[in-house]
Amino acid sequence: MTSLDKKILTNSITIILIFSIGYNIFDVFTFVKAERISPSNTDNSLGESLLELPPLKSNKAKSTQNDTDYSHNLLILYNTNTIDGDSNVRSNSTIITSGNKIIDVIDKDSPDKYYFYKNNTNSILIDLSGKYIIPGLFDMHAHVAGVMKNSFNQTYSDEALQRLLAFGITTIRNPGGPTELSGGLKNNVSSEKVTGPQIFTAGRLLNSPNISIPFVEKKVNSVSEVDEEINNQAKAGVDFIKLYVGLTPDLVKEAIDKAHSLGLKVIGHLYLTSWTEAANDKIDFLTHGVPVSPYLLSSQNRETFLKYGDGPFAHFLWLQLVSVNGKEINEMIESLVKNNVYVDPTLSVYESMAKDDPTNGQHIWPKVLQLTKKMYDNGVKLLTGTDIPNFDLAPGKSLHHELELLANAGIPTSNIIQIATKNGAEALGILNYTGTIEKGKEADLIVLSSNPVENISNTKSIELIINNGKIVNRNSLLSK
């Protein structure tokens, strides 16, 4: 061995010894204990949150109370119960985030990995003993740009987005609104001009003149008009095309084929076209869990409906006439499952209708829940959506109530969490980077003080929200 080789070997051994000694003695860090806040902070009264504690301490000790962007550090959430959005519960686990990503999820039987991260000089540690973490929630029916004609209000839209995020909703689908303004909201959030959840949006509704509605719509009568409108919306940058009640089966099929040829998915709120027809034509989404259509009734009841009903919004009469276990509904559900069509039941809408007309509502509400449970039991992929701001539903808060209504329908709580997280991401085509708590995915997380698997209402016991890797100042958003 040459003298140069000996020198290199000696230096290498010295470096290894120094690193080994340093690793074992460097254990200076401060644990931050998350304190419980009252579930009442989901209403107007604001409870204490993690952000109101003294400044988070770290090995590097750089953070301040007003600086909630820890994305340049390792954020270590430890001693927590992780409900990952895929029906798994992991006790005493640790979630590590860096930048906007989850870089590791460590189980209690992997202490070596935990101590490796803990001793990093950029680590910020939060002790979440007794707490629960779920993925960020999805509201798949949030009209944040307004859907009524001339109803767009920038102040309302900005405040709605802030409140959605304050309630742990990190991704939304806007299923219809003024095309350019809806796209503008999406861009404002993505460029961080406005604080809110990630937005996927449709533009104005495609409808025919056969059924007049007071919504933001484009009336189309022919295949060429359908194609022209979809081309225009595609150029405007929409993510979906929304089809409405007056479209006949031929125009629905054309719209689906045209949108798909441009890489756009299609949402349907239909009437003259049944859900069965639309599913067989490969529509991607159908919305509202009461699929009012004369063609989903028996022949005799169809005649009654057409004679006494007032069209696509005769929900009560349709519910009275429909047979939940009849051939028409069974065929509809079979087509939904076969063609992988997602449905957001918007149970809050029907609950509001039932409350507005309690005499009739008490008879039809159980049937709404039966329809939802039957779709779930037979494998229809459900989504969570609210239809804000219709029926005076409050942004954010109403989604948590929607979860409670799904539980009232008889859906297990662990599956409701999956519906509100993983299913939304899967439906939007973004499951590869969000929707579940996994290594490599976006850090969209909600810390809860109580177990939502035991009681789905516990999704309201929010203590901390992390959106795209950044801790959300929840109280600030709710106070605006």
Secondary structure as GFF3:
##gff-version 3
##sequence-region A 1 480
A	DSSP	alpha_helix	3	25	.	.	.	ID=ss1
A	DSSP	beta_strand	32	33	.	.	.	ID=ss2
A	DSSP	three_ten_helix	39	42	.	.	.	ID=ss3
A	DSSP	three_ten_helix	50	52	.	.	.	ID=ss4
A	DSSP	beta_strand	74	83	.	.	.	ID=ss5
A	DSSP	beta_strand	89	98	.	.	.	ID=ss6
A	DSSP	beta_strand	101	106	.	.	.	ID=ss7
A	DSSP	alpha_helix	111	118	.	.	.	ID=ss8
A	DSSP	beta_strand	123	127	.	.	.	ID=ss9
A	DSSP	beta_strand	132	135	.	.	.	ID=ss10
A	DSSP	beta_strand	137	139	.	.	.	ID=ss11
A	DSSP	alpha_helix	154	166	.	.	.	ID=ss12
A	DSSP	beta_strand	169	174	.	.	.	ID=ss13
A	DSSP	alpha_helix	179	190	.	.	.	ID=ss14
A	DSSP	beta_strand	198	201	.	.	.	ID=ss15
A	DSSP	beta_strand	205	207	.	.	.	ID=ss16
A	DSSP	beta_strand	217	219	.	.	.	ID=ss17
A	DSSP	alpha_helix	223	236	.	.	.	ID=ss18
A	DSSP	beta_strand	240	243	.	.	.	ID=ss19
A	DSSP	alpha_helix	249	261	.	.	.	ID=ss20
A	DSSP	beta_strand	265	268	.	.	.	ID=ss21
A	DSSP	alpha_helix	275	280	.	.	.	ID=ss22
A	DSSP	beta_strand	285	287	.	.	.	ID=ss23
A	DSSP	three_ten_helix	294	296	.	.	.	ID=ss24
A	DSSP	alpha_helix	299	308	.	.	.	ID=ss25
A	DSSP	alpha_helix	315	321	.	.	.	ID=ss26
A	DSSP	alpha_helix	327	338	.	.	.	ID=ss27
A	DSSP	beta_strand	342	344	.	.	.	ID=ss28
A	DSSP	alpha_helix	347	356	.	.	.	ID=ss29
A	DSSP	alpha_helix	358	377	.	.	.	ID=ss30
A	DSSP	beta_strand	381	382	.	.	.	ID=ss31
A	DSSP	three_ten_helix	390	392	.	.	.	ID=ss32
A	DSSP	alpha_helix	397	408	.	.	.	ID=ss33
A	DSSP	alpha_helix	413	420	.	.	.	ID=ss34
A	DSSP	alpha_helix	422	428	.	.	.	ID=ss35
A	DSSP	beta_strand	445	448	.	.	.	ID=ss36
A	DSSP	three_ten_helix	456	460	.	.	.	ID=ss37
A	DSSP	beta_strand	462	467	.	.	.	ID=ss38
A	DSSP	beta_strand	470	471	.	.	.	ID=ss39
A	DSSP	alpha_helix	474	478	.	.	.	ID=ss40
###
